[in-house]
Amino acid sequence: MLEQVWILGGLRSFIGVKDGIYRHVPAEMLGARILTEVIARYELPEDEIDLILGGNAVGGGGNITRLALLEAGIAPCVPALTLDLQCASALEAITAAAARIESGMADLVIAGGLESASTQPLRAWNQNHPLFEPSSFTVARFIPGRQGEQVMLEGAERAALEHEVTREEMDPWVLRSHRLAARARKEGSLADVCVSVAGSTQDEGIREHISQRLLDRLPFLLPNGSRITAGNACLMHDGAAFVILCSTRWLKRHGRTANVRLRLGDTVGGDPLQSPCAAPLAARRLLKKAGLSYSQIDAFEINEAFAVIDVLFARAFPGIEDRYNIFGSALAYGHPYGVSGAMILLHLMKALEEKDGRYGLCGVAAAGGVGSAILAERIS
């Protein structure tokens, strides 16, 4: 019989804009701070942690999650590994952790992600590589025959054009995201899942006074572009977030309780040239596997790296606005690539609590046309 997987809790850093509050704080130190706080706040016995699994997209490699563990002073007997699915790295790390617990291979796993756009290394091809050029680059190669610093912007622009999503259709989602995020900050809706790192006191990207007039003044980001602007695309960010996953037997052994169960995780491949389309694709397949209608989902948390994702999702699942990203999302908070999946899962748990809901779904569209999604169930 498969083990049930429970989410005991989790924490995230405040999210910083590239070269902002964390400009001198590398990803491993961001991760170390959150891991330290998660273990302390939830009183986890280190010798019972079976694995720490972290997502990372633009770090220096070399198993940065293990480095963060050691920087945190966590017992070296605890293993750690790093997963890279770009924007969906943390969500996939959580799904992989859940699979270990469900199969009986583990009872207690910490999973999430850590990212620093501010300190990411420059990369260069070896001179033996067919793509060798003497210059460095920062954005990995996701599609055969294509590489460039603007590849994600190009994918979003292409998706908007292909699906006839206009700038005017995207702008209301931008305003909504910042408005809801500003309200959530004022009301302290997410205060108990946020941790100060290096003196940070709030998420850096939220703009309380953003207006349509400002959005109208923003230029298109691509030469000859007609859709994607600095307003309807997220910036680059730094942060860390981790959640604690455990088995029913671990809870019983320690006399603890949890009220959110991770029901199902899924990953789907889509058009690599239009990666934003993978978010509704992953959600649709996950719901089909779970045997649920989208009308049964009480809260959606979808990583809106681009506002075109919001539009495509709303078209795929009409009438969900009152259940969708109720605290705002990446256009306001930010999108630290390897972290976002864990961050939105934490937001999803708070949304289910606020709405006294049962089912919640979070999803991420990742570079290369991959979509990742998780279904959670709150047990009242």
N, C-alpha and C positions, 0 to 999 in steps of 0.2 A: 504494500500500500504506500502510495506517495505521501511524503510529509507535506503538511501545509506550511506556507511561508508567510511570516508575519513581519510587518515593519514596526520595529520598536520605537523608532523616532529618528531624528537626524538634525543636522545643523548646516548652515551655510555662512560664508563670509558676506559682508556687504560687498557689492560688486563695484569695481573701479573701472574707469575709462582708461584706455591705453595712455601711458605717460601721465597718468593722474595720481591718485592717492597711493597706488602701489607701484609707482614707477621704478623703485629700487628693491622691490620684494619679489624674488623669483618664485616660480610655481611651487617648488618643493617646500618653501617656507609658508606659503599660503596653505598648502595642504597639511603641513605639520601642525599649524595652529588649529585647524578645524578638527583634525584627528585627535589631538590632545584634548580638546574641549568635549568632543563627542564621548570619548572614553570616560572622562571625568564626570560629566553631567549625568550620564546613564549608568555610571558605576559598573563598567564592564570589566570582568576579570581578564587581564591580558593573556593569561595562559590558556584561556578558552576561546580566544579569537582564532578561528580556523584559517582565515584569509582576509587580507585587505585588497580590494580590487579597485583601481582608479583609472578613469579615462583621461587621456591627454592627447591633444592634437598638434601643438606647435612647440613642444618642449625639446630638450636636447637629446631625448632618447635615453637608453641605458636603464630602463625600468625606474622611472622617476617616482612612482608610487612607493617603491621600496626605499628610495632616498628620502622621501618625505617621512616615512615611518621612522627611519633612523634619526632624522633631524628632530623628530618629536620625542625621541627618547623612549619609544615603545620597545618592549622586550624584543631582542633580535630573533627570538625563536618564532615570532609571528611572521609568516610569509606574506609577500605582497607581489602583485603583478600589475602591469599596465596594459590597457586596451586602447586601440586607436580606431575609432569609426568616425573621426572628425566630429562634426556637430552632434552626433548621436552617441559619442563615446561613453558618457556617464550612464545614459539610459541602457545601453548594451551591457555595461559593467554590472548594473543592477540586475538585469535579466540573467546574465551569466551566474551571478551570485545566487539568485533565486533557484536556478536549475541545480546548482550544487546542493542546496538545502533540500529541495524537493526530492532529489534522487537519494538522499541519505548520506551523501559524501561530506556534508558539513552541517553544523548546527548554528554557528554564529559567524556571520560575515559582514564586514563593513564595506560598502561600495559607493562610489560616486565619482568625483573628478576634481582635477586641479589644473589651472591654466594661467599663463601670464603672457599676454600679447606684448606687454611692455619690455620684457626681458628675453623674448624668444630669440634663438640664435639665427644668424643668417646661414643659408645653405649654398652649396656649390657642387656642380657635377664634377666627378672625377674626369680627368682628361681622356680616359679610355671609354667613357660613355658616349654613345652616338649624339646625345643632346648637349655635349660639353660646350660651354661658353665661359669666357673668363669672368663674367659678372656673377654676382650672388643673387639669390632669390629667397623669398619667405613662404610662398604658397606652393604646396606639394602638387604633384601631377595626379589628376583624378581621372582623366579621360585620354585614351590613346591618341597621339597626334596633337594634343593640345596641352599647353602649359602657359600660365601667365598670372600676374598678380590680380587680374580682374575677373578670373574665371567664375567666381561665385556671383558677382554682379551680372556678368553676361548671362548666366543661367537664369537669374531672376528676371532680367529684362526679356529674355527669350520666352519664358513662361508667361509673362504678362502680355506680350504681343500675341503669342499663340492662342491664348485663352481670352483675348480681348478685354484685359483688365486695364482700366484707365487710371491715370494719376488721381483723377477726381474720385474714383471709386475706392482708392487706397487711403487717401488722406483722412477720412473719418476714423479709420482704424488706428492711425497714428495718434490722433487727438484723444481717442478713447483710451488707448493704452496709457498715455501719460496722465490723463485725468484720474483713471482708476488707481494707478500706482501712487499718485500723489495723495489720494484719499486714503489708501491703505496705509501709507506711511504716517499720515496725520492721526489715523485711528489706531495705529499700532497693531494692525491685523497680523503682521508677520514678525513682530518683535521677538517672540520667543523662539524663532528658528534662526535668527541672525546673530552673528558674533563679530565683535570688533577685532580687526587685525591691524597692527601698526598704527593704532590711534584712530582708525576710521569710525565714523559715527552714523553714516547713512549711505544708501546706494547713490552713486555719483551721477548716473545718467538721467534720473527723473527730472523732467522739466515741468514745473508747476504752471508756468505761464506761457506754455507753447500755444500758438494760435494759427489759424488758417492763413492769416496774413504772412506769418513767418514762413510757413510751408510753401506758400506761393512764390516766395523770393528765392527758394533754394534751387540751385541749378541741377541739371541732370548729371549723373556721375560718370557716364560713359560718353565718349565722342559719338556724336550723332544719336545719342540716346533720347528716348521720349517717354520713359516710364519711371526708372529708378533714380531716386534722389537721396540726399543725405538725411532726409526726413523719413522716408518710407523704407529705408534700409538701416539696420542697426550698425553701430560703430564697432570697434574692437575693444575687448575687455579683459579684465583680470579677476580671478576669484577662485573659490574652492567650495565644494559641498559634498557631504557624505551622509548616507543613511545606514541604519543598522537593520539587518535582516536576520531573522532567527527562526528556528523550528518550534513546533508545539512542544516537543519534549524538552527543549532548552528552557522555555517559559515555565513549564511544570517543575523542572528541576530546581529553578530559582524562585519559584513562587511569584512569578511576575505575570502581568497581563499586557495585552496589546489589542487595539481595536481596529487595526487596518491590516487586511490580508492582501498580499500580492497574488492576484488570481491567474494572470496570464501575461506573457510578453511575446512579442512577435517582431520580425524584421522582414522587410519586403524590398525587392529591387524594382526600380522604375527607370525612367528616361534619364540617363546621365547628363544630358544637355539641358534638362529642366528639373533640377533637384527639388525646387519648392513643391512640385506636384506629388512628391513621395509622402508628404504628411497626411493628406486625406486618404491616400492609397493604403498606408499602413493602418490607419484607424478603421477603415472599412473592412480590411481583412481580419483585423483583430476582433471586431464585433461579430463577424461571421463565424469565426472559430469559437467565440464564447457563446454563440446562440442568442445574442442580445440585439435589440434595436437601439439606434442612437437616441430614441425618445426615452429609453430607460437609464441613460447616463445623466447623473445629477450634476456633474462638474467635468469640464474639459480644460486641460492645460496644454496648449499647443505652442511650441516655441516659434514665435513670430520673428525670425531673423529678418524677414522681409514682409511688408504689409500684403504683398501678393499672396502669401500663405493664408492670411486671414480671409481674404476674399475667396480664394479657392475652397477653403474649408467651409465657409458659410454657404457657398453654393452647393457643396456636396451634402451638407447637413443643415437644411434650412430651419430657421426658428430657434437657434440655440444661443442667441446672444446673451440672454440672462444667465446662462450656465457656462459661458466661454471666457476663460482668462479673466475671472472676476476681480483680480487684483492688478490687472495690467500684465504685460509680458515683456518680451525681449526688446521691443522698440523703446521701452522706457527703462527697464532694469539693466538691460545689456545681455550680451550673448558670449560669455567666455566659453569657447567651443567645447572643450572637454568636460565642462561642468554643468551645462544647461539642463541636461536630462535629470540630474539629481536635484537641481534647484526647482524645476517645475514639479517634480514629484512631491517635494516638501510643500510647495504652494497648493498642489492638488489636495493633499491631506488637510490643509487648513481650510480650503474651499468646501470640502465635504463636511467638515466640522461646522462651518458657518451656516451651511445650507441644510444641515442635518440630513445629508444625503447618504445613499448606499453605494452606488457605483460611480467611479471616477476613471477618466481616461486621459493619459498624457501621451504626447507624440512629438517627434522631432524629424525634420527632413535634413538629410546629411549630404555632404559633398559626394559626387559620383552617382547621385540618384538613388540613394538608399533611405528608406523610411523605417523608423523604429517606434514602437508603441507599447504601452503597459496598461493593463486594466487592474485597478485596485478596488477592493470592497471594504467599506467601513461597516463594522459590526456594532450596532447600537446596543 
